[in-house]
Amino acid sequence: MQLKILLPFQVFANKTGVSRIVAETREGSFGLLPQRLDCVAVLEPGILSYETETGEEFFVAVDEGVLVKTGVEVLVSVRRALSGTDLGQLRTEVEKEFLAIDEQEQSVRTVMAKLETGFLRRFAAFQHD
């Protein structure tokens, strides 16, 4: 299979010769082999692992996103990703990168939530008029 991991502004990874992929969805782990039917899956933040035809296993910490399999091509589109071969080291990197949401990002999220709430209130009031 060909695995392509896409970030919002770049291609994170483009691997050929992938024999197995395991990703995490809301329903649990999700495995892909080359002969599996085409599918789409919503990914949860977690570890995506893949194995090459030579038997090497790689790990990619991914943020939420979407996985699409069409034929032998697997596209994974996520907001953020980090790769590694050692799960312990990858966990440390994830804690630094993914879990440390700075104050600015949190304030932006708060403002966006307030905007969405205000929009919904106005829309509901408009529907009643």
C-alpha positions as CSV (number, residue, x, y, z in Angstrom):
1,M,0.0,0.0,0.0
2,Q,1.0,3.6,-0.3
3,L,0.5,5.7,2.9
4,K,0.3,9.5,2.6
5,I,-0.1,11.5,5.8
6,L,-1.3,15.1,5.1
7,L,-1.1,18.1,7.4
8,P,-2.9,21.3,6.7
9,F,0.0,22.9,4.9
10,Q,2.3,20.1,3.9
11,V,2.8,16.4,3.2
12,F,4.1,14.9,6.5
13,A,4.9,11.4,5.1
14,N,4.7,9.6,1.8
15,K,5.5,5.9,2.2
16,T,5.3,3.1,-0.3
17,G,5.6,-0.6,0.4
18,V,3.3,-0.5,3.5
19,S,1.9,-3.9,4.4
20,R,-0.2,-3.1,7.5
21,I,-1.7,0.0,9.1
22,V,-3.4,0.3,12.5
23,A,-5.2,3.5,13.5
24,E,-7.5,4.5,16.4
25,T,-11.1,5.5,15.8
26,R,-14.0,6.2,18.2
27,E,-14.9,2.5,18.1
28,G,-11.4,1.3,18.9
29,S,-8.4,0.2,16.8
30,F,-8.8,-0.1,13.1
31,G,-6.6,-2.3,11.0
32,L,-5.9,-2.1,7.2
33,L,-4.3,-4.7,5.0
34,P,-3.7,-4.4,1.3
35,Q,-6.8,-6.4,0.2
36,R,-9.3,-4.6,2.5
37,L,-12.2,-2.9,0.8
38,D,-12.2,0.8,0.3
39,C,-13.3,2.7,3.4
40,V,-13.3,6.0,5.3
41,A,-12.7,6.3,9.1
42,V,-12.7,9.3,11.5
43,L,-9.5,9.2,13.5
44,E,-9.2,10.0,17.2
45,P,-6.0,11.5,18.6
46,G,-3.7,8.6,19.2
47,I,-1.0,6.4,17.7
48,L,-1.1,5.3,14.0
49,S,1.3,2.4,13.4
50,Y,2.4,1.0,10.1
51,E,4.6,-1.9,9.0
52,T,6.6,-2.0,5.8
53,E,7.1,-5.0,3.6
54,T,10.6,-5.4,5.2
55,G,9.0,-5.9,8.6
56,E,10.0,-2.5,10.1
57,E,7.3,-0.9,12.3
58,F,6.9,2.8,12.6
59,F,4.7,4.9,14.9
60,V,3.0,8.3,14.2
61,A,1.2,10.3,16.9
62,V,-1.7,12.0,15.2
63,D,-4.3,14.5,16.2
64,E,-7.9,14.0,15.1
65,G,-8.5,13.6,11.4
66,V,-9.7,11.4,8.6
67,L,-8.4,8.2,7.0
68,V,-9.5,7.3,3.4
69,K,-8.5,4.0,1.7
70,T,-9.0,3.7,-2.1
71,G,-7.4,0.8,-3.7
72,V,-3.8,0.6,-2.5
73,E,-3.6,4.3,-1.6
74,V,-4.3,5.3,2.0
75,L,-4.6,9.0,2.8
76,V,-4.5,10.3,6.3
77,S,-5.4,13.9,6.9
78,V,-4.7,15.3,10.4
79,R,-4.0,18.6,12.1
80,R,-0.7,17.6,13.7
81,A,1.6,14.6,13.6
82,L,4.9,13.4,15.1
83,S,6.8,10.2,14.1
84,G,9.2,7.9,15.8
85,T,10.2,4.3,16.3
86,D,10.3,4.3,20.1
87,L,7.0,4.7,21.8
88,G,8.5,6.0,25.0
89,Q,10.3,8.8,23.2
90,L,7.2,9.5,21.1
91,R,5.1,9.9,24.2
92,T,7.5,12.5,25.6
93,E,7.4,14.5,22.4
94,V,3.5,14.3,22.3
95,E,3.3,15.6,25.8
96,K,5.5,18.6,24.8
97,E,3.8,19.3,21.4
98,F,0.2,18.2,21.6
99,L,-0.9,18.4,25.2
100,A,0.7,21.8,26.0
101,I,-2.0,24.1,24.7
102,D,-0.7,27.6,25.2
103,E,-2.8,30.4,26.6
104,Q,-3.3,32.1,23.3
105,E,-4.8,29.0,21.7
106,Q,-7.1,28.5,24.7
107,S,-8.3,32.1,24.5
108,V,-9.0,31.7,20.8
109,R,-11.1,28.7,21.5
110,T,-13.0,30.6,24.2
111,V,-13.7,33.4,21.8
112,M,-14.8,31.0,19.1
113,A,-17.2,29.3,21.5
114,K,-18.7,32.6,22.5
115,L,-19.1,33.6,18.8
116,E,-20.8,30.3,18.0
117,T,-23.1,30.5,21.0
118,G,-24.1,34.1,20.0
119,F,-24.7,33.0,16.4
120,L,-27.0,30.1,17.5
121,R,-29.0,32.4,19.9
122,R,-29.6,34.9,17.1
123,F,-30.4,32.2,14.6
124,A,-32.9,30.7,17.1
125,A,-34.5,34.1,17.7
126,F,-34.7,34.7,14.0
127,Q,-36.5,31.3,13.5
128,H,-39.1,32.3,16.1
129,D,-39.9,35.7,14.5
